[in-house]
């Protein structure tokens, strides 16, 4: 098992270091991030429901009397290039450490597997947390309603054209196209957002 542990630690550790270095120089290692959940998981689920489910539809309802086990879907959602690499690295390192303590072969294998699984889940939850932070940081235009701002480019009255406004949204200075049902709003005029016309245009009126 020593050779297996060394190979896993070498491969996993090398890729982890490469990804870390890529992140430092701003590349982030995205080119190496193969999301198994998006590729294999989706294909597996589609093939299973389409081929197997369709083939046995006459005898048993795969979604009714015999519900499909979604455990495999969860597993595929956990698997990605980063989680597998982390699992390999820690499997190898923990195995080598356990062997150095003189533990029995079953104990060594148990420690290595546990460490690999813990590393895989740790990276998975860390990536999920980062994605949530990114999602929470995205600007939601519907939150602009009720915000006060200033006209950046003159807004023609009676919805005859659009101008631009600037205002603070989610601690950012945002600039959007804007129209108004009232009279012309000159540059510098103070306005309040009263509605959303489309994802890039707001409806405003003078304060």
C-alpha positions as CSV (number, residue, x, y, z in Angstrom):
1,X,0.0,0.0,0.0
2,X,2.9,2.3,0.5
3,X,3.4,2.8,-3.2
4,X,-0.3,3.6,-3.7
5,X,-0.2,6.2,-0.9
6,X,2.9,7.8,-2.4
7,X,1.4,8.0,-5.9
8,X,-1.9,9.4,-4.6
9,X,-0.1,12.0,-2.4
10,X,2.3,13.0,-5.3
11,X,-0.5,13.4,-7.9
12,X,-3.0,15.1,-5.6
13,X,-0.4,17.3,-3.9
14,X,1.1,18.4,-7.2
15,X,-2.2,19.4,-8.7
16,X,-3.2,21.2,-5.5
17,X,0.0,23.2,-5.5
18,X,-0.5,24.0,-9.3
19,X,-4.0,25.2,-8.6
20,X,-2.8,27.3,-5.7
21,X,-0.1,28.9,-7.8
22,X,-2.6,29.6,-10.6
23,X,-4.9,31.3,-8.1
24,X,-2.0,33.5,-6.9
25,X,-1.3,34.8,-10.4
26,X,-5.0,35.4,-11.1
27,X,-6.0,32.4,-13.3
28,X,-7.8,30.6,-10.5
29,X,-7.3,27.1,-12.0
30,X,-10.7,27.1,-13.6
31,X,-9.3,25.4,-16.7
32,X,-8.6,22.3,-14.5
33,X,-12.0,22.4,-12.7
34,X,-14.1,19.7,-14.3
35,X,-17.4,19.5,-12.7
36,X,-18.5,15.9,-12.6
37,X,-21.9,16.8,-11.2
38,X,-22.6,18.9,-14.2
39,X,-21.3,16.5,-16.9
40,X,-21.4,12.9,-15.7
41,X,-24.2,13.4,-13.2
42,X,-26.5,15.1,-15.7
43,X,-25.7,12.5,-18.4
44,X,-26.2,9.6,-16.0
45,X,-29.5,11.0,-14.7
46,X,-30.7,11.7,-18.2
47,X,-29.7,8.3,-19.5
48,X,-31.2,6.5,-16.5
49,X,-34.5,8.3,-16.6
50,X,-34.7,8.3,-20.4
51,X,-33.5,4.8,-21.3
52,X,-34.0,2.6,-18.2
53,X,-37.1,4.5,-16.9
54,X,-38.6,4.6,-20.4
55,X,-37.8,0.9,-21.0
56,X,-39.6,-0.3,-17.9
57,X,-42.4,2.3,-17.9
58,X,-44.9,-0.3,-18.8
59,X,-44.1,-2.6,-15.9
60,X,-43.3,-0.2,-13.1
61,X,-43.4,3.6,-12.7
62,X,-39.9,4.6,-11.8
63,X,-41.2,7.9,-10.3
64,X,-44.3,6.5,-8.7
65,X,-44.5,2.9,-7.2
66,X,-40.7,2.6,-7.3
67,X,-39.1,6.0,-6.7
68,X,-35.7,6.6,-8.2
69,X,-32.9,6.7,-5.5
70,X,-31.4,10.1,-5.7
71,X,-28.3,9.1,-3.7
72,X,-26.3,8.9,-6.8
73,X,-27.3,12.4,-7.8
74,X,-26.0,13.7,-4.5
75,X,-22.8,11.8,-4.9
76,X,-22.2,13.3,-8.4
77,X,-22.9,16.8,-7.0
78,X,-20.0,16.3,-4.6
79,X,-17.6,15.0,-7.1
80,X,-15.5,17.6,-9.0
81,X,-11.9,17.8,-10.1
82,X,-11.0,19.8,-7.0
83,X,-12.7,17.5,-4.5
84,X,-11.2,14.4,-6.1
85,X,-7.7,15.9,-6.1
86,X,-8.1,16.9,-2.5
87,X,-9.3,13.4,-1.6
88,X,-6.3,11.8,-3.4
89,X,-3.8,14.0,-1.7
90,X,-5.1,13.5,1.8
91,X,-5.7,9.8,1.2
92,X,-2.0,9.4,0.4
93,X,-0.7,11.6,3.1
94,X,-2.9,10.1,5.8
95,X,-2.0,6.6,4.7
96,X,1.7,7.3,4.8
97,X,1.4,8.9,8.3
98,X,-0.7,5.9,9.6
99,X,1.9,3.5,8.2
100,X,4.7,5.3,10.0
101,X,2.9,4.8,13.3
102,X,3.0,1.0,12.8
103,X,-0.7,0.6,12.7
104,X,-2.3,-2.5,11.2
105,X,-3.1,-2.6,7.5
106,X,-6.9,-2.3,8.0
107,X,-6.4,0.6,10.4
108,X,-4.1,2.3,7.9
109,X,-6.6,1.9,5.1
110,X,-9.4,3.2,7.3
111,X,-7.5,6.3,8.3
112,X,-6.5,7.0,4.7
113,X,-10.1,6.6,3.4
114,X,-11.5,8.7,6.3
115,X,-9.0,11.5,5.6
116,X,-9.7,11.4,1.9
117,X,-13.4,11.6,2.4
118,X,-13.1,14.4,4.9
119,X,-10.9,16.4,2.5
120,X,-13.4,15.9,-0.3
121,X,-16.3,17.0,1.7
122,X,-14.4,19.9,3.1
123,X,-13.5,21.2,-0.3
124,X,-17.1,20.6,-1.5
125,X,-18.6,22.7,1.3
126,X,-16.0,25.4,0.9
127,X,-16.7,25.7,-2.9
128,X,-20.5,25.8,-2.1
129,X,-19.9,28.6,0.4
130,X,-17.9,30.6,-2.1
131,X,-20.6,30.2,-4.8
132,X,-23.2,31.4,-2.3
133,X,-21.1,34.5,-1.5
134,X,-20.7,35.2,-5.2
135,X,-24.5,34.8,-5.8
136,X,-25.4,37.0,-2.8
137,X,-23.1,39.7,-4.1
138,X,-24.8,39.9,-7.5
139,X,-26.9,43.0,-8.1
140,X,-30.7,42.5,-8.1
141,X,-32.4,45.3,-10.0
142,X,-35.7,44.9,-8.2
143,X,-34.0,46.2,-5.0
144,X,-33.5,49.6,-6.8
145,X,-37.2,50.5,-6.3
146,X,-37.4,53.2,-3.7
147,X,-33.8,54.2,-4.0
148,X,-32.8,57.8,-4.4
149,X,-30.3,59.0,-7.0
150,X,-29.1,61.7,-9.4
151,X,-29.6,62.2,-13.1
152,X,-26.4,61.5,-14.9
153,X,-27.7,62.1,-18.4
154,X,-30.8,64.2,-19.0
155,X,-34.0,62.2,-19.0
156,X,-36.7,63.3,-21.6
157,X,-40.2,63.7,-20.2
158,X,-43.4,61.8,-21.0
159,X,-41.4,58.6,-21.7
160,X,-40.2,60.1,-24.9
161,X,-36.7,58.8,-24.4
162,X,-34.2,57.5,-21.8
163,X,-31.4,59.0,-19.9
164,X,-29.1,57.7,-17.1
165,X,-29.1,57.9,-13.3
166,X,-26.6,57.0,-10.7
167,X,-27.5,55.7,-7.2
168,X,-26.2,53.5,-4.5
169,X,-27.4,49.8,-4.5
170,X,-25.9,47.1,-2.3
171,X,-23.1,49.3,-1.3
172,X,-22.1,50.0,-5.0
173,X,-22.5,53.1,-7.1
174,X,-24.7,51.8,-10.0
175,X,-25.6,53.5,-13.3
176,X,-28.8,52.5,-15.1
177,X,-30.8,53.8,-18.0
178,X,-34.0,55.6,-16.9
179,X,-37.3,57.0,-18.2
180,X,-39.9,59.2,-16.6
181,X,-43.6,59.8,-17.0
182,X,-43.3,63.4,-15.7
183,X,-41.4,66.4,-17.2
184,X,-37.8,66.5,-18.3
185,X,-35.3,65.7,-15.6
186,X,-32.0,67.6,-16.2
187,X,-28.6,66.4,-15.3
188,X,-28.0,66.6,-11.5
189,X,-31.7,66.4,-10.7
190,X,-32.6,64.3,-7.7
191,X,-34.9,61.4,-8.4
192,X,-36.4,58.3,-6.8
193,X,-36.9,54.9,-8.5
194,X,-40.6,54.0,-8.7
195,X,-40.4,50.9,-11.0
196,X,-38.4,48.5,-13.1
197,X,-39.0,48.7,-16.9
198,X,-36.6,45.9,-17.9
199,X,-33.3,44.5,-16.5
200,X,-31.4,47.6,-17.7
201,X,-34.0,50.4,-17.4
202,X,-35.7,52.0,-14.4
203,X,-38.8,54.2,-14.1
204,X,-38.0,57.3,-12.0
205,X,-39.7,60.5,-10.9
206,X,-38.4,63.8,-9.4
207,X,-38.2,63.9,-5.7
